[in-house]
Amino acid sequence: MFTATPNPPHTEPTQLFTVINGIDTEALLANLSETLASANAMVTDLAFDLDGSRRHIALGVQQLIELSGLLANPALDNVEAR
């Protein structure tokens, strides 16, 4: 007969994703910029499949992503200029 052993209680919060310590700023900003571009493309595509207030919400999210990119890209340019 098989008896399942319960999982031990977690003593600290678990995390699915982490960033390795020591990654240089340029690599972090480049990945941020690429992630924002991907999110922008996905939500823009989604917005055109929606109508009414749902479309307005999706386009609002798209604008927040675009603004975030406008902040991240100059920071990446500053790192590359060094």
N, C-alpha and C positions, 0 to 999 in steps of 0.2 A: 504494500500500500504506500502511495506517495503522500507525503505530508509537506505542504508548502511552509517555508519559513518566512515569517513576516520580515519586511525590510526594516533595518534599524532606523530609529528616528534621526532626522537630519539635525545636525548641530548648527549649521550655518546655511544661509539661503543658497539655493542652487541656481546656477546660471547656465543657460543654453549656449550663449555666445560670449566670447571674451576677446579682448585685444591683448596681444602679447606685449609685455613690458619691453621697452627699448626700441619699438618701431619708430622710425624717424618721421618727423612732422610732414615731410613732403609725401611720403607714402600714405599716411593717414588722410591728408587732404585730397590726394588723388583718388583714393577709394571713396571718400565722402562725396566728391564731385561726381564720380561715376554712379554711385548709388542714387544720388539726387536726380541725375539725368534719367536713370531707369524708372524711378518712381514717377517722375514727371511724365514720361512717355506712357506708363501704364494708366495713370489717372486721367490723362488727356484722352486716351483711347476709350476709357470707360465713360467719361463724361458725354461723349457723342452717342452712346447707347442709352442714355438716360433722358428723362424729360422733367420739366418743372423744377420743384425745389431740390430734388435729388441731383439734378444736373448742376444747379447753382452751388450746392455743397461741394460736389466733385471739382468744379472749377475754382472754388475758394481754396480747396486743398492744393490744387495745382498751382495757384498763385503763391501760397505759402512755400511750396517746394521751390518755385522759381526764385522767390526772394532769398531763400536759404542758399541757393546756388550763387546768387549775386554776392552774397557775403563770403562764401567759401572760395570762389574762383580768384578774387584778388589776393586772398591769403595764400593760395597756392602759387600765384604769380610772384608774390613777395619772397616765398621760400626758394623758388627756382632762380630768382635774380641774384642770390648770394653766391 
